[in-house]
Amino acid sequence: MKILFAADTMPYSEFALQELINLAENTFAGITIVGVAKTSPAREVQSGVYSSVKLDDPLIEALDKYREIFLNHWERGESPYEAMNCQYEWLTLRSNMWEQIKVCRGSMKDLNVRVRFGNVVKEILAESKESGSDLIILGCTKGTQCLWEEVPSVPEKVVNEAECSVFLVKEAHPINKIYACLDETNITQESLEMINQMATIHRAGIELIGLTKGMGIKADVYPWLEKVFEYLENKGLEVALNYREISDFEPFIRSEVKEGLLALWMGKKSLLDRFFSKSSIGRFIKTCRTSVLV
């Protein structure tokens, strides 16, 4: 599994970092932390060559802090992300001067920290595609909306355009219940395992919500939902199974889902995908009061 953590300098990003740590500790995923800076280097830097270029951007300091918080979660020698093999290598400062620096490699799992330059949404999506991410995690503001500080539409647009799953972490909202909305049988084992991991990490109850149309559900979905219920219950989790009409879905989200985590599956055959375009999902996510996994 590969996770991309997209961050800025705001408190909601540091809050979301804890969710990254939780998942990394339970899945040993490959991790990339990325930020998108407003200013590019004043001079060109040769690709593949160590650079001593300084960037006057608070994002750089924030990325350094997030890396240290992530690594310091584990005791020394216990982290799969800790580089164990260190040696001194020569860095070219200019044509007539080299400097020796200490370089550490050899971690069991990848932890990459990157800064990109340009449009925030485009660069996050580009990094996700280039690194082969299975999941993008990003924080968003607390309160009645899910926004970013400098570019408010970032969470909505990432959800709309990402080719992988997206986990929007609402600042200061603990996950004590998971609402998992399902209506098809081709949901992957990996997706269900992610819900299991989230519920285990947060000791959260799960409400499985079977989506219906005209008070009916596809014949093969009902027994499959029962199997999902049994699978999660056998993991020792507190699970409930209820059914909701798709036409009442949005009012249900707005009126009843006030805390926890809302998990949505947007498959090609799902009722959600047929009744709501991905852009409209993005719009109501923007006003959602909980964290959201799409």
N, C-alpha and C positions, 0 to 999 in steps of 0.2 A: 504494500500500500504506500502511496505517495501523497503527502499532505502539503499544500501551499498555504502559508499564513501570510495574508496581505495586511500590512499595518501602516498606520500613520503615527503621529506623535500624541494623540489624544488618549485620555484615560480609558475609553472603551476598548482601545487596542490592547492595553495592558491587561484589562479584565478578560478579554478573549484569549490572551496568551495562556491563561490557566487552563482553558479548555483544550488548547493545543497540547499542553504538558500532560493533561489527563489522558488524552487519546494516545499520545506518544508512549506513555508509560504502559498502556494496556495493549498496544498493537505493534510497537517497535517499528513504526512507519518511517520511511525516508522523509525528511523534513526540509522544506525550503522556506525561509523567511524573506519576504520581499517588501520593499518600500519604493514609492515612485517620487523622486525628487523634482522640485520646481526648476532648479538650475542645474545645468550640465557643467562639466569641467571647463575651466577657462582655456585649456589647451588640449590638443588631441593626445590620447594615450594609446600606445601600441597594443593591439590585442594580444593576450596571452603573456604579457610582460608585467611583473610586479610594478605597482605604481605608488608613488608617495604623494600623489595629488591630494590636496586638502579641499574638501567641499564645505562651504559656509552654509550649511543647512542643518537645522535641528533634527531632521529625520535621521541623519547619520548617527548622532548620539543616541537617538531612540533605538535604532537597530542594534547598536552595541549593547545597550541595556537589556533589550529583549533576549539577545543571545546569552548574556550572562545569567539572567533570571532562569532561562531554560536549562542551561547546563548545571547551575547550582542547585537545581531541584534534587539531584542525586548526590549521594555521598561520593567522595573522590574514589575513583576506581570501579564504581558500580554502574556508571552510565554507559549505555551502548553508543552514545554520541561523543564520548570523550576521546580525543585524539591521544593515543598512547605513545606513538613513536615520534620523538622530536629530534631534529638535527639542525645544524647551522648551514645555511646556504647563502650564496653570494647574490646580491641585488645590485643591478646596474643603476646608479644614480645619474650619471652622465657618461659621455664617451671615455673620459679619462679618470673615472672614479667609480669604484664598487664599494658596497658595504655589506658586511656579514649580518644576517638576521636569523632568528630562530624560527623554524617552520615545523609544525606538528601535523602528522598524518596518522592513519591507521585505525580510525574508529570503526566499530562493527557496523554502524548505521550512518547514513549520510545526514549531515546538518549543514546546509548551505545558507549563507546570508548574502542577499543581493540587493543592490540599488539600481533602479532603472530610471530613465529620463523620458519625459513626454506626457501624453495623455494618461491619466491615472487608470481609467477603466481599460483602455486598449493595452496598456503595459501589463496589468494584472492578468488579463485574459491571454496575452501572448506568453507570459511566463508559465501560466498553467498549461498551455498547449505544448510549449517547448520542453517542459520538465515532466510531461506525462502525468499530471496530477489526477488523483482519484477524488480528491476533496479539496475545496477552497474554504478556509476559515477566515472570517473577518468580523470585527466588532462593529457595533453601531450604537447610536445614542439611546439613553434611557428615556422613559416617558412614553408619549403616545405615538411617536414616530421612530423609524429606523433609518437614521441618516449618518453621513460623514460630515465633519466640521467644515472643511474648506470646499469640498465638492459634494453637496448633500445627496446627489443621486447615485453615488458610487454603489451602495448595496443593491438598490433596485436594478441598476444596469448590469451588474455582475450576475445577478440571478437570471435576468432576461437572456443574457448572451453566453453564459458559461456552458461548456460541453460536458462538464462533470458535475458532481454533487456540490452544493454550496451550503455551508453552515454559518448562518448569521447569528452572532452572539449578542444578545441584548445586554447592555451595561447594567450591572447591579440587579439583575433578575435571576435568582437561583432557579435551577431546574429541579423541581420536585415532582413533576408529573409530565409524562410524554403522551401527546395525542398523535397516534400514528394512523393516518388516513389511507386506507387501502381499498382497491376495487378490482384488482387483477391478480393472476397467478404467476406472472413471469417476473416477479420481483426477485432479485438475486439473493443468494444466501449471504453475500457480503453486506448487502443493505440491512438485512435482518440482524446480522451480527453487530452492525454499527449501533442499531437501536438497543440491542442487548448490552453492548459496552456502555452506552450512555446511561442506561437505566442502572447498571451496576455501579458505575462511577459515582452517580449522584444519589443512589439509593431511592430512585424515583419509581413511582407506580406508572403503569402503562395502560392507556385506554386505546384499544384497537377500535377504529371506526370504519365499519364497512359502508361504503358509499353505494346508495341505491338510486334507481331511476324508476319513477312510477311505482314505488314501494317494492320493486323487484330487483333481483341481483342475478348475474350470470350463474348458470347451473353449477359450473365447476368451481366458482369462487367461494360459495358457502362452505363446503367441506374443507377447502384449502385454508380459509380463515380459522376454522376450528383447529386445524393442524398447527397453524402459526400460534394460536392461543396456547395449545398444549406445549409447543416447543419452548415458548417464553416462560410459561408456568413451571416447566421442568427445570429451568435455569434458576428457580427459586425466586422469581420475580412476582410482584403483585400485579395481576393482569385482569382487565375487564374487557368485554366485547359488546359493542353497541352498534346500531345501524342508524345512518342519517341519509335523508333524501338529498340528492345533489343540489336541488333547487334551494334548499335551506342551508347549504354549506357555508356560504359567505356570512349570512346573519349569525350562524352558530359560531363562527370564528370570532366575529366582532363582539358578540354578547357573552359568550361562555368561556372562550379560551383567553384567560386573563393572566396566567402565569405558567411557567414551565417551558416546554419545547413542543412546537408544532412540526410534525414530520409529514411531508407531502411527496408522493411519487407521481411524476409527470411522464408516464409511459405513453407510447404512441396509441395504445388501445384503451387508455384509462378514461374514465368519465371526466376527471379533472382536466385532462388535455383537450377533450372534446367540448367541454362547456366553458372553459376559461383558457384564453390564449396565454402563452407564457408571459407576455407583457402585462396582462391584467393581473396575473399572479404577482408579478413584481410590484404592481401598484398597491395591492392590498397588503403585501408584505411590508411596504413602506410605512403603513399605519398600524402594523401589528404590534401588540403589547408584549409578545413573548419572543424568545429566540426561535429561529426557524431553520429547519433542515430540508432542503429541496433536492 
